[in-house]
């Protein structure tokens, strides 16, 4: 999952923020959409009826 989020951040679809909670806590990334959520929903809905080749799903 992390690799997919990092890829989307590199493509400019997500913004990624590094978080460090101090010495004894974890370091992690927070993600948020860098594009309008309506645009994301429209693109995802366009792919819902699309049949993708098996090799693209791996």
Backbone as XML, in Angstrom:
<?xml version="1.0"?>
<chain id="A" units="angstrom">
  <residue number="1" name="UNK">
    <atom name="N" x="0.823" y="-1.178" z="0.000"/>
    <atom name="CA" x="0.000" y="0.000" z="0.000"/>
    <atom name="C" x="0.876" y="1.255" z="0.000"/>
  </residue>
  <residue number="2" name="UNK">
    <atom name="N" x="1.942" y="1.223" z="0.799"/>
    <atom name="CA" x="2.820" y="2.394" z="0.878"/>
    <atom name="C" x="3.417" y="2.732" z="-0.483"/>
  </residue>
  <residue number="3" name="UNK">
    <atom name="N" x="3.815" y="1.706" z="-1.233"/>
    <atom name="CA" x="4.401" y="1.947" z="-2.560"/>
    <atom name="C" x="3.402" y="2.608" z="-3.502"/>
  </residue>
  <residue number="4" name="UNK">
    <atom name="N" x="2.147" y="2.182" z="-3.434"/>
    <atom name="CA" x="1.114" y="2.784" z="-4.287"/>
    <atom name="C" x="0.897" y="4.250" z="-3.924"/>
  </residue>
  <residue number="5" name="UNK">
    <atom name="N" x="0.862" y="4.540" z="-2.629"/>
    <atom name="CA" x="0.689" y="5.928" z="-2.195"/>
    <atom name="C" x="1.881" y="6.780" z="-2.615"/>
  </residue>
  <residue number="6" name="UNK">
    <atom name="N" x="3.086" y="6.241" z="-2.481"/>
    <atom name="CA" x="4.284" y="6.978" z="-2.891"/>
    <atom name="C" x="4.267" y="7.250" z="-4.393"/>
  </residue>
  <residue number="7" name="UNK">
    <atom name="N" x="3.813" y="6.276" z="-5.182"/>
    <atom name="CA" x="3.704" y="6.479" z="-6.634"/>
    <atom name="C" x="2.717" y="7.589" z="-6.961"/>
  </residue>
  <residue number="8" name="UNK">
    <atom name="N" x="1.574" y="7.596" z="-6.288"/>
    <atom name="CA" x="0.574" y="8.640" z="-6.527"/>
    <atom name="C" x="1.099" y="10.013" z="-6.114"/>
  </residue>
  <residue number="9" name="UNK">
    <atom name="N" x="1.913" y="10.053" z="-5.069"/>
    <atom name="CA" x="2.523" y="11.320" z="-4.656"/>
    <atom name="C" x="3.525" y="11.799" z="-5.705"/>
  </residue>
  <residue number="10" name="UNK">
    <atom name="N" x="4.302" y="10.878" z="-6.278"/>
    <atom name="CA" x="5.262" y="11.258" z="-7.321"/>
    <atom name="C" x="4.560" y="11.776" z="-8.571"/>
  </residue>
  <residue number="11" name="UNK">
    <atom name="N" x="3.364" y="11.277" z="-8.834"/>
    <atom name="CA" x="2.594" y="11.718" z="-9.996"/>
    <atom name="C" x="1.850" y="13.031" z="-9.751"/>
  </residue>
  <residue number="12" name="UNK">
    <atom name="N" x="1.884" y="13.515" z="-8.502"/>
    <atom name="CA" x="1.221" y="14.771" z="-8.186"/>
    <atom name="C" x="-0.247" y="14.634" z="-7.848"/>
  </residue>
  <residue number="13" name="UNK">
    <atom name="N" x="-0.718" y="13.408" z="-7.683"/>
    <atom name="CA" x="-2.122" y="13.177" z="-7.343"/>
    <atom name="C" x="-2.339" y="13.332" z="-5.842"/>
  </residue>
  <residue number="14" name="UNK">
    <atom name="N" x="-1.334" y="12.958" z="-5.063"/>
    <atom name="CA" x="-1.388" y="13.097" z="-3.609"/>
    <atom name="C" x="-0.278" y="14.018" z="-3.133"/>
  </residue>
  <residue number="15" name="UNK">
    <atom name="N" x="-0.528" y="14.694" z="-2.013"/>
    <atom name="CA" x="0.523" y="15.409" z="-1.292"/>
    <atom name="C" x="0.947" y="14.521" z="-0.135"/>
  </residue>
  <residue number="16" name="UNK">
    <atom name="N" x="2.254" y="14.458" z="0.134"/>
    <atom name="CA" x="2.777" y="13.602" z="1.196"/>
    <atom name="C" x="3.499" y="14.466" z="2.212"/>
  </residue>
  <residue number="17" name="UNK">
    <atom name="N" x="3.180" y="14.249" z="3.485"/>
    <atom name="CA" x="3.785" y="15.012" z="4.575"/>
    <atom name="C" x="4.444" y="14.053" z="5.558"/>
  </residue>
  <residue number="18" name="UNK">
    <atom name="N" x="5.714" y="14.302" z="5.855"/>
    <atom name="CA" x="6.446" y="13.482" z="6.813"/>
    <atom name="C" x="6.104" y="13.941" z="8.224"/>
  </residue>
  <residue number="19" name="UNK">
    <atom name="N" x="5.799" y="13.004" z="9.098"/>
    <atom name="CA" x="5.465" y="13.307" z="10.493"/>
    <atom name="C" x="6.446" y="12.587" z="11.409"/>
  </residue>
  <residue number="20" name="UNK">
    <atom name="N" x="6.924" y="13.306" z="12.406"/>
    <atom name="CA" x="7.830" y="12.746" z="13.406"/>
    <atom name="C" x="7.262" y="13.130" z="14.761"/>
  </residue>
  <residue number="21" name="UNK">
    <atom name="N" x="6.848" y="12.141" z="15.529"/>
    <atom name="CA" x="6.191" y="12.390" z="16.811"/>
    <atom name="C" x="7.169" y="12.417" z="17.993"/>
  </residue>
  <residue number="22" name="UNK">
    <atom name="N" x="8.427" y="12.631" z="17.725"/>
    <atom name="CA" x="9.395" y="12.719" z="18.814"/>
    <atom name="C" x="10.248" y="11.475" z="18.936"/>
  </residue>
  <residue number="23" name="UNK">
    <atom name="N" x="11.094" y="11.461" z="19.950"/>
    <atom name="CA" x="12.057" y="10.365" z="20.126"/>
    <atom name="C" x="11.417" y="9.001" z="20.294"/>
  </residue>
  <residue number="24" name="UNK">
    <atom name="N" x="10.414" y="8.915" z="21.131"/>
    <atom name="CA" x="9.848" y="7.602" z="21.459"/>
    <atom name="C" x="8.683" y="7.198" z="20.555"/>
  </residue>
  <residue number="25" name="UNK">
    <atom name="N" x="8.296" y="8.056" z="19.648"/>
    <atom name="CA" x="7.145" y="7.739" z="18.787"/>
    <atom name="C" x="7.604" y="7.410" z="17.364"/>
  </residue>
  <residue number="26" name="UNK">
    <atom name="N" x="6.661" y="7.008" z="16.565"/>
    <atom name="CA" x="6.958" y="6.603" z="15.191"/>
    <atom name="C" x="7.101" y="7.795" z="14.257"/>
  </residue>
  <residue number="27" name="UNK">
    <atom name="N" x="7.763" y="7.534" z="13.153"/>
    <atom name="CA" x="7.821" y="8.469" z="12.037"/>
    <atom name="C" x="6.945" y="7.878" z="10.940"/>
  </residue>
  <residue number="28" name="UNK">
    <atom name="N" x="6.178" y="8.726" z="10.296"/>
    <atom name="CA" x="5.250" y="8.233" z="9.287"/>
    <atom name="C" x="4.917" y="9.342" z="8.297"/>
  </residue>
  <residue number="29" name="UNK">
    <atom name="N" x="4.226" y="8.966" z="7.227"/>
    <atom name="CA" x="3.763" y="9.915" z="6.220"/>
    <atom name="C" x="2.246" y="10.038" z="6.300"/>
  </residue>
  <residue number="30" name="UNK">
    <atom name="N" x="1.760" y="11.249" z="6.107"/>
    <atom name="CA" x="0.330" y="11.488" z="5.930"/>
    <atom name="C" x="0.116" y="11.903" z="4.480"/>
  </residue>
  <residue number="31" name="UNK">
    <atom name="N" x="-0.983" y="11.451" z="3.910"/>
    <atom name="CA" x="-1.291" y="11.745" z="2.511"/>
    <atom name="C" x="-2.632" y="12.451" z="2.421"/>
  </residue>
  <residue number="32" name="UNK">
    <atom name="N" x="-2.741" y="13.346" z="1.430"/>
    <atom name="CA" x="-4.026" y="13.949" z="1.098"/>
    <atom name="C" x="-4.052" y="14.217" z="-0.399"/>
  </residue>
  <residue number="33" name="UNK">
    <atom name="N" x="-5.253" y="14.311" z="-0.945"/>
    <atom name="CA" x="-5.376" y="14.555" z="-2.380"/>
    <atom name="C" x="-4.824" y="15.922" z="-2.743"/>
  </residue>
  <residue number="34" name="UNK">
    <atom name="N" x="-4.045" y="15.972" z="-3.818"/>
    <atom name="CA" x="-3.510" y="17.231" z="-4.335"/>
    <atom name="C" x="-4.396" y="17.776" z="-5.447"/>
  </residue>
  <residue number="35" name="UNK">
    <atom name="N" x="-5.380" y="16.987" z="-5.850"/>
    <atom name="CA" x="-6.320" y="17.397" z="-6.898"/>
    <atom name="C" x="-7.725" y="17.374" z="-6.310"/>
  </residue>
  <residue number="36" name="UNK">
    <atom name="N" x="-8.651" y="17.986" z="-7.015"/>
    <atom name="CA" x="-10.030" y="18.063" z="-6.561"/>
    <atom name="C" x="-10.632" y="16.661" z="-6.418"/>
  </residue>
  <residue number="37" name="UNK">
    <atom name="N" x="-11.299" y="16.418" z="-5.313"/>
    <atom name="CA" x="-11.873" y="15.103" z="-5.041"/>
    <atom name="C" x="-12.927" y="14.715" z="-6.079"/>
  </residue>
  <residue number="38" name="UNK">
    <atom name="N" x="-13.662" y="15.677" z="-6.620"/>
    <atom name="CA" x="-14.643" y="15.376" z="-7.672"/>
    <atom name="C" x="-13.957" y="14.827" z="-8.921"/>
  </residue>
  <residue number="39" name="UNK">
    <atom name="N" x="-12.792" y="15.362" z="-9.246"/>
    <atom name="CA" x="-12.030" y="14.864" z="-10.391"/>
    <atom name="C" x="-11.602" y="13.418" z="-10.164"/>
  </residue>
  <residue number="40" name="UNK">
    <atom name="N" x="-11.130" y="13.122" z="-8.961"/>
    <atom name="CA" x="-10.727" y="11.749" z="-8.624"/>
    <atom name="C" x="-11.923" y="10.808" z="-8.749"/>
  </residue>
  <residue number="41" name="UNK">
    <atom name="N" x="-13.073" y="11.211" z="-8.225"/>
    <atom name="CA" x="-14.273" y="10.374" z="-8.291"/>
    <atom name="C" x="-14.696" y="10.126" z="-9.739"/>
  </residue>
  <residue number="42" name="UNK">
    <atom name="N" x="-14.596" y="11.143" z="-10.584"/>
    <atom name="CA" x="-14.956" y="10.974" z="-11.995"/>
    <atom name="C" x="-14.023" y="10.000" z="-12.703"/>
  </residue>
  <residue number="43" name="UNK">
    <atom name="N" x="-12.737" y="10.105" z="-12.444"/>
    <atom name="CA" x="-11.773" y="9.202" z="-13.081"/>
    <atom name="C" x="-11.989" y="7.774" z="-12.606"/>
  </residue>
  <residue number="44" name="UNK">
    <atom name="N" x="-12.195" y="7.591" z="-11.305"/>
    <atom name="CA" x="-12.421" y="6.245" z="-10.770"/>
    <atom name="C" x="-13.695" y="5.653" z="-11.359"/>
  </residue>
  <residue number="45" name="UNK">
    <atom name="N" x="-14.743" y="6.447" z="-11.480"/>
    <atom name="CA" x="-15.993" y="5.925" z="-12.045"/>
    <atom name="C" x="-15.814" y="5.551" z="-13.514"/>
  </residue>
  <residue number="46" name="UNK">
    <atom name="N" x="-14.933" y="6.248" z="-14.230"/>
    <atom name="CA" x="-14.650" y="5.888" z="-15.623"/>
    <atom name="C" x="-13.999" y="4.511" z="-15.725"/>
  </residue>
  <residue number="47" name="UNK">
    <atom name="N" x="-13.218" y="4.116" z="-14.734"/>
    <atom name="CA" x="-12.526" y="2.832" z="-14.757"/>
    <atom name="C" x="-13.390" y="1.680" z="-14.257"/>
  </residue>
  <residue number="48" name="UNK">
    <atom name="N" x="-14.526" y="1.957" z="-13.630"/>
    <atom name="CA" x="-15.350" y="0.894" z="-13.049"/>
    <atom name="C" x="-15.833" y="-0.105" z="-14.086"/>
  </residue>
  <residue number="49" name="UNK">
    <atom name="N" x="-16.200" y="0.338" z="-15.265"/>
    <atom name="CA" x="-16.705" y="-0.564" z="-16.284"/>
    <atom name="C" x="-15.656" y="-1.035" z="-17.267"/>
  </residue>
  <residue number="50" name="UNK">
    <atom name="N" x="-14.410" y="-0.670" z="-17.032"/>
    <atom name="CA" x="-13.322" y="-0.997" z="-17.947"/>
    <atom name="C" x="-12.746" y="-2.369" z="-17.623"/>
  </residue>
  <residue number="51" name="UNK">
    <atom name="N" x="-12.603" y="-3.218" z="-18.619"/>
    <atom name="CA" x="-11.988" y="-4.537" z="-18.438"/>
    <atom name="C" x="-10.504" y="-4.412" z="-18.751"/>
  </residue>
  <residue number="52" name="UNK">
    <atom name="N" x="-9.664" y="-4.585" z="-17.735"/>
    <atom name="CA" x="-8.218" y="-4.469" z="-17.898"/>
    <atom name="C" x="-7.597" y="-5.835" z="-18.144"/>
  </residue>
  <residue number="53" name="UNK">
    <atom name="N" x="-6.533" y="-5.899" z="-18.940"/>
    <atom name="CA" x="-5.819" y="-7.178" z="-19.136"/>
    <atom name="C" x="-5.243" y="-7.676" z="-17.816"/>
  </residue>
  <residue number="54" name="UNK">
    <atom name="N" x="-5.136" y="-8.990" z="-17.665"/>
    <atom name="CA" x="-4.638" y="-9.586" z="-16.425"/>
    <atom name="C" x="-3.271" y="-9.049" z="-16.032"/>
  </residue>
  <residue number="55" name="UNK">
    <atom name="N" x="-2.372" y="-8.841" z="-16.974"/>
    <atom name="CA" x="-1.017" y="-8.402" z="-16.640"/>
    <atom name="C" x="-1.000" y="-6.996" z="-16.045"/>
  </residue>
  <residue number="56" name="UNK">
    <atom name="N" x="-2.005" y="-6.175" z="-16.292"/>
    <atom name="CA" x="-2.033" y="-4.829" z="-15.726"/>
    <atom name="C" x="-2.535" y="-4.831" z="-14.295"/>
  </residue>
  <residue number="57" name="UNK">
    <atom name="N" x="-3.106" y="-5.921" z="-13.835"/>
    <atom name="CA" x="-3.629" y="-6.007" z="-12.482"/>
    <atom name="C" x="-2.586" y="-6.478" z="-11.486"/>
  </residue>
  <residue number="58" name="UNK">
    <atom name="N" x="-1.435" y="-6.909" z="-11.930"/>
    <atom name="CA" x="-0.376" y="-7.408" z="-11.039"/>
    <atom name="C" x="0.550" y="-6.318" z="-10.611"/>
  </residue>
</chain>
